[in-house]
Amino acid sequence: MATQLDPKRKPAKTAEHLQPAPPPPGWRRARATPSLVEVYRTVHVGKKGFARKLLAFAGPGYLVAVGYMDPGNWATDLAGGAQFGYTLLSVILMSNLMAILLQGLASKLGIVTGRDLAQACRDNYSRPVNFLLWVGCEIAIAACDLAEVIGTAIALNLLFGIPVMIGVLITAGDVLIILYLQNKGFRLLEALVVTLIATVGICFLWEIILSQPPFAEVMRGFIPTTDVVRNPSMLYVGIGILGATVMPHNLYLHSSIVQTRQYEETPEGKHEAVKFAFIDSTIALSFALFINAAILIIAAATFHTSGHAEVGEIQDAYKLLTPLLGAGASTVFALALLASGQNSTITGTLAGQIVMEGFLNIRLRPWLRRLITRMIAIIPAVIVAFMYGESGTAKLLVLSQVVLSMQLSFAVFPLVMFTSDRLKMGEFVNPVWLKLLAYAVAVIIGGLNIWLLFQFFKGAMS
């Protein structure tokens, strides 16, 4: 007599069910749980209309772009404009074009493979290598966070007269703001970032109107010249601009946050997602180009032409802007600095969470992860502010950018290698021309950063 089956009873797991999914071609392991799992594929993407889709994909590029206009960039841009006028605008332009290329590759890696750059490294390299890459990336994030802490503290000092050391401690409070916004949804976080970028942009647009730079000279500055290479001092500042512009942790960040969109995981859906993600990051990085160029243009029009070529620190620029441009110029400058520092701290939090989960598969609560990152940055900033005052924090700001330069190649070369691997990327593999261009950019960045580090340590020892 046949037994009657219970329709509510779950079927027994067979050997086929118990076996883990096989890894896709080119990978040693099956795709792991995504980083930032709480926001993974939470943003709906419509199926009709170019404008609607563009708007749906807009956001991750702006989170990435804030890293290209953080307080660490300000010192190098100010020094470049004050010392050499508009000449180094060409370096800012070239740096931005390199950034657009590399961020495009990072978003493609995340969309096509479903892995962020840290997870791809974990799959490809041995455990000791991954540990070293993670340590290097954490140092880079801490260095970037250090620049944001110092930038915010300086802005609070300039606007409200709060001592720098107290301002550094106040910055710890932004942990609560970020966590609150993350819990309210990723789109709200993106909206805050875009608002702060717009604030910085409007502030600098006002400063440009006040400084009235000569249009022809500004345009001429975007044309590359051999003077940059022949003048050692100009080359040093130029490489500093490059090192401060392309941020290593932004590559990890972008490859993860593009996966917040609900694109179709078919070849057609991925092609569309790659296209819109590239448009998003290109537009966002164009805003970063404007802000970095604006800082240099204001420094050139205000300080270089008036004989203040020694200006290279944010505090010096603040003190001179009102006497040279009129009332309100210094306040607007400090307000832009405050917005820039707060903006960059958001992306540092997310990047820290991504690299820890990707390299080590360790998942901490976001508040704990943020607290660890912020404490690593605050402790040296408090010590230096207490011992050396404002001048010490300015030097620490420069040092943070040198640390970022040291880590950059360790993110760029794996990214280019993975996206050029046909087994890993399939039909999305970099074509030959893009592969050659990407490796050329990686070699140029690596070579220039080695030269910059050599010059920095040579100067420190002498």
C-alpha angles and dihedrals in degrees: 000000000000117000117235114243119230106237091208094054115104116234115255115260111255126205087263091058093047095053115092118242112274115251116256119251114291095022130095096209136036116258111286129220106293120254115249086029091173090069099029111136092346098130113084119226117205122226100222136059129031093234094051092049092046089053091047092053093043113104114057091070090058092050087053094044094061089068088061093057103037122133090269089069093052097070094051093044092048092049092047094052096041094049105034107020116221097338097101094055085093089060091052089050093049091046090052093050089052089050092051090052095048095044089049089056091047093053091046092052092052096045098044101041100028088230129108119227093263092053090047090053091048090054095046105040136054122263095257091050091048091049091053091047090050093050090049092049093048089052090051092050091047090050091050091046088050090057090050093048092050093043093051092045091050091049091051089049093050096044102038106013092246110159112255093240092053089045090055090055092047090057089068087073094070087077090078093049093052094047092049092052093045090056091051094057139285094260091061090053090051091048091054091050092050090048092052092047089052089050092053091045094050091048092054094043087057091048091051091051089052095046094047099205118200106262096214093053092047092053090046089055091064090061111091115243134190089234088083091062098037096051109069093200092050091046091052093052091042093055088046088057090050092048092049093047106052107058119199097211091053089070091057091044096051095048089058106039094051084070090068087084122089096229118159111265093225126106090258093047092048093048089053093046092049090051096049093042090054092050090048095051093042092054092044093048089050087063088050089051090052093050096046091045090047092055091052093043092051091048091049095045095043108030107021094051093046095051097256096126091144093072108115104133128080093233092054091051091050093052094049101042098075096046090048102037105023139252118338097021094105093045093051089048092053092046090054089049091052092050091047093051094048092047095052094050090064093059092044089058094051093044091051091053092048097051094045092050093041102046100033103019088231115144117198127179108270093241091054092045090050093046092053093050093046094047091052088056099039099051097062091039092054092047094049093043090051095047103035107016124212096338090057094052090051090055090046088054090057091046091053089059091051089053089052090052090054092057100042100088092051088065100035099053097050090046093053091043095051096046090048093053110100093199091057099039103029112189090357093065116131111268116240095262092050092045091053092045093048093049090047090053091047092051093046092050092046094048095046093047092051088052091048092051091048091052092046095052091041089055092044093052094046 
